[in-house]
Amino acid sequence: MTLPTFCTFWAPGASILALVCNTGLSLAAAPSAAGVEFFETKIRPLFVEHCYKCHSAQSEKVKGGLSLDTRQGLLKGGDSGSAIVPGDPDRSLLIKAVRYADEHLQMPPKDKKLSSDQIADLEAWVRMGAPDPRIGLPSTLNSQLSTNQHWAFQPVRKPPVPGVKDSDWIQTPIDAFVLAKLEANGLAPSPLADKRTLIRRASYDLTGLPPTSQEVADFLSDESSDAFTRVVDRLLNSPRFGERWARHWLDVARYADTKGYVFEEERRFPYSYTYRDYVIRAFNDDLPFDQFVLQQIAADHLSLGEDKRTLAALGFLTLGRRFLNNQNDIIDDRIDVVTRGFMGLTVACARCHDHKYDPIPTADYYSLHGVFASSSEPTEQPRLGTTPNAKAYDDYLAERKKRQEELESFRIAKEKEALTQVRQRTGEYLLAAYDGRFLGNPSRGEGFARERKLHPATLQRWMSRLETWGKEHHPVFAPWVAFTGFPTNEFASKAREFTLGLAVGRQSVSSSPDDSETDVTPATKSPLTLTLSPSDGERVGRGAIGRSDSTLAVNPFVALAFAGEPPASMKDVAERYGKLFADVDKRWQETLLAFEKASGSSDAKSAPPAGFADPNLEALRQILYGADSPANVPSSEFRRLFDVPTAQRFRALQRKVDELDAMHPGAPPRAMALVDNTSPSNPRVFIRGNPNNPGSEVPRQFLAVLAGAKREPFKKGSGRLELAQAIASRDNPLTARVFVNRVWLSLFGVGLVRTPSDFGVRCDPPSHPELLDHLASRFMEEGWSVKKLIRSVVLSSVYQQGSDHNPRWAQIDPNNQWLWRMNRRRMDLEAMRDSLLTVAGKLDLTAGGRAVDITTEPFAARRTIYGFIERQNLPGMFRTFDFANPDTTSPQRFSTTVPQQALYMLNSPFVTQQARQFVARAEFKAQPDDAGRLKALYRLAYQRDPAPDEIEIAVKFLKDQRTVSQLISEPVVWAYGTGQYDDAAKRVSEFRPLPHFTGQAWQGGPKLPDPKWGWVMLTATGGHAGNDRQHAAIRRWTAPFDAVVTISGTLGHDTDKGDGVQGRIVSSRLGELGSWMAQKAKHETKLDRVEVYKGDTIDFVVDCRESVDSDGFIWAPAVRVQTTGSRAQAGAATDWDAKSDFSGSKEAPKPLSAWEKFAQVLLMSNELVFVD
């Protein structure tokens, strides 16, 4: 036996040459699951919407000979050659065409050019090798064939347990199904694993933590036949079980604590942790899985009693990406997580077209779309219980009231301003409604409104109301309807003839209240009449007003507006209406103001006026203020009326409230819930996925392939409860199969079905179909108990096999498809990190609560499941160790082997901290000699004693390390701050260290811009200048000894926005040494032979110049010694590089002792991070 292998995160035996030679990208290789998902969600819909009309089998003629509806068509290309070069976007004709890089090669045509995001998606797809799952001819949907023949759509049966030759090996029925396959393929199972391996395997699989030395010793000494059963039952009943198995489900649920990119909105979900805690509790309580399904889709429809904690289950739906609040994308994400997560069906692939492979028509996708579109998140999320800290809760309430009042006060004032502006611009809306009456397409109407700087929804309401008013005589808008019917070339004559018919009575002139202007009003309050007698006998205008025999009422104020010179165009008509309504609104505001003044000077309380006493004047006011007024903006649309500064201020105030909810310790836990809309509605199919191109209406109902011929529309509210019931039904052939396959995957590393979230017609059949149905049927028979399911698998001989390689069996079954041995697996991130903390004796087992930052110093010791998951900027540690992408539902984790993993274990401050803590444990310190200390470390790390050869190697290692010369403790030479450069003195007049380190940058606080420090920031490669000259970004190097140094680097600014940045190198003793201005340019910043004395500082200063826009920069200088002075220590560093030296530490790192180094070796070993 040898010392455990060191640095195992690199594939054994893999040569650099082999790795390089195998990086070629080819469409011939099977695309990865992630690649297929990217193609199906990003690329295929893009092709369907923008390309298939001209380049597919649907085209009348395939243009340019290029077909994009098959993989073969892409590779073959058209008349100009192959469309793509997998892995190389710049050499791909398709990319050149969509970029418009060549004026003779542009696709689609100029008026339909792809957006920058769509082009970026295509580039990313080609760069990843252009994964494309389409095989053969363009596929068509054949639902009958798929339904009748595909195994996953058949009912779950309970197959008979097969007979086998080696019946002694059988412990559970599971073993018989597996052994029958092994015997049929000429294979035999491996011997059972030794007891130490077995308890370690079970402990990690069931709790994600290693067993203690005492637990291992107790198991090894227990000779009873049910010893392992008792171990398994103990682990299943541990609260750690829920934490481990919840993490598996959270991958499926695409759990994160943030929303993704949401512009200036608060990015954190305030109560995401309540869903995570719900899932942990569900697994610990062995909540039946069918109830688990119901609660996560429709908990708000269930009878919950007084305990409302179950409402947190709805986080399954609400905690996905927010897609800049694009509701259709949010709904698509919810459809995807429900259908793939519970049923293994890629229903989201039917968003733009019928599913290319599975029997899922687009209509079924939109049936589900209607379910989720008929649900919404309540303004105030439901509370889940009391807050234990009463004082913190009182503080929270007080602060929230203060912030909410500030927000509401601002909102009310700005909404009032916005409404006033909408009413004052009535004439402009009227003219736009007339000019845009033939636009038709809603998307064109929206663009038209924005061109005129009008609110699209308000314009749409005006157009709708005018259409309604035009269908019957309306005293206010009858003249408008008439004017709109005049042909343009006859407008002047028709308008003159028409206005003569407006019989205006006597007029009176009265002074306005402030004598500043006059109001002209009819002397009579009775409606004026309009008598029309056209000379040609034809109608004048449209509708009833044009009949020659009609005598109809017209509002006298409207008639008066058209007295005198007739309008010359519809623009004149709109302006007269606009002025009339502006005058009416002004008079109403004066009336309200007069009432307020009168009320303020009187003790008597009276109701404010409800309207004008004059019915004709009130009829005009109702157009602006009535319940059906097009000028009444719904509360949901107000923010779209705000100008940019107002919208930014509103978001900032809202963010302050949301921040408090997300971070204040007194904020009570709430559910991220959904509720049904008051009036659920049936959806329309979006043609090719375009919401601006609605098709036929479809009912809210379940998938036809599963519901069968008796399918009926959902009747209860949105339909979420009925959807959940259909998914959780024992008659659903998918739900139980999909989940038991996920359990098998978690225990064996590979599922019985290779694609855990795709049971569609393209998936591989199960390796053991009878076993899959046995597990599914038994799962349902036993009340959907997850613990019973797991227990039955773990107690099987299949699970308890050893993992040793057998060359003979490997020749027959190299991928272990028939399970002749257990699969050796590397720990996932959570188990690895939690193991390091456990071995170091520092794991904090506090359960539940808000997420904590586990990636930056001082490192939190909570279990990894409680770590804060930043969706948009997932920390490097998570990415390095293959954490599930929280942007979308993740069916499984793919284990990679990359150098970054070994580098993390070697260099991470977290790992070295655990190594120090490891040898600080009491069990280690209590030992009298090295042999005892070695035993203590091995027992803590591996739950065993070291072998003699391991002791020999370890003793030699420790001896060698003790004889190594004591490393020089280098001082920290780099500091990161902000301050001001004094132009007159040519020196930095002030330097203030930046207080916050994010793990990647030094800045003023956790978010940019910081209220106090602004935008100033420094990273390993550059940073961002502050908001003014007093907040320059300063990277400071302090000379550790006397020397002559060379300074080199490149100052870069890569945008044409703003006026660039000013960079300077400034010596504390010599003053300014160099200065450079960079605006969309790069400059070498090299200085030779700079003399420094110990303690001198060299500042690399970057300020914003005049403009504060786009002041990000690149500058990672290097300092190298040319000659040293007498005070330099032997062996001291002579090169400093800002990029590689960048750190979050303000102190020099303390070197590891010999024992600490040895402890780190153990923490990095195969034996610790792999599970046999």
Summary of the structure (lengths in Angstrom):
residues: 1172
radius of gyration: 36.8
end to end distance: 16.5
largest distance: 122.1
contacts: 3659
relative contact order: 0.10
helix: 44%
strand: 12%
